[in-house]
Amino acid sequence: MPYPIALDIFTSFSFRDILERTKNGTETGWIHTLKQYHYRAQWELYDLKSDPKELKNLINNPAYQAEVKELRQELLTWQRSTDDPRLCSPGGSKWGACVFQWTMIPDWCH
């Protein structure tokens, strides 16, 4: 299942530029394609020094579970302190309808 994208991101000038560049076949400056971004894992952790292209997701690697736990706790603390509307994510939002699925992105992006 595709990972939902928040509408506030979809309507941003930066994201619209990436959509337009994808449509025109010009360089986006991203490591990944739009499709790879949308169908990414729910949680990601990369060693950017040894894996700058983010090819090996370490999120389930037992050697990193202490860091994963700490980072998830930091995220939750930050979400609570900022009243983040996506606090109930993954899989939802306080706004409910503020996320959309891949089908809302034009066919030329697929």
N, C-alpha and C positions, 0 to 999 in steps of 0.2 A: 504494500500500500504506500502511496506517495506521502511524503512528509508535508503537512500543510504549511503554507506560507501566509503570514499575517498580511492583511490588506494594507496596513500602514507601510509595510515594506514594498508591496506590489505597486503602490501609488507613488512611491518616491521617485524623484528625478533620476537618481543613480540606477535604480532597478529598471526604470523605463528605458534608460540609455542602454543597459545591458540587453534588454529585449530587442531594441532596435538594431544594435550591433549584431546580435545573433541572427536576426531576420536578414540583414544585409551581408552576412558572412564576413564581417570585419572582426579584427582582434578585440576581445573584451577585456583582456588583462587579468582574467580569472584563471586559476589553475584548472578548474573543472568547467564542464559545460553546464548550461542551465538544467539540462535533464539530469546530469549527475548530481547537481546541487539539490534538485527537488527529490530525487530518489535516494538521498543519503541516509546513513544510519541515524537512528534517533539520538544516540549519544556518540560522540567522537573524541578521541584523544590521540594526539600525534606527537612524536619526538621530532620537532622541526629541524633540529641540527642534523640528525641522521636521515630524516625523511622529509625534506623540504617540499616535496610534491604531494604530501599527505596520502600516500599509497597504502600504508599499513596502519589500520586502526587498532590502537592498543587498549581500547576500552575494556575488553574482556580478558586481557592478559593478567594472570594472577600477580605478577610482579608489580603491577601498578594499582592494585586495588586500594591501598591506603591513600594514594594521591586522588584516585577517583572519588572515594568517600569524602575526602576533605574538600575537593572542588565542588561536589554536589551540595555539601553543607554550606559552603560559601555562597553558591548560587541561590539556594533557598533563603538564606539570611538576607541577601541583597534584594531578592524578589519581595520578601515581606517588608523590608525597610522602605522600599520604593512603591509599595502597593501595586506591584506589577500585575497587569490584567491577565497575564499568561501563567499566573501562579499555579493554576490547576493543571498545567501542561505537564507531561506530554499528553496529547490527545484532546486538548480542549483549551478553552479560554473563558474568563469571566464574562466576556462579551458574547460568547456562543457563536454568533455568525461572523466574527471578524476574521475567520480563516477560510481559505478556499482551497479547492483541490486543483491538481494539475490540469484538469479539463478546462479551466478558465483561462489558461495561457494559450495563445494562438497556436494553431496546428504547426506553423513553420518552426516552432521552438522544439518540437518533439524529436 
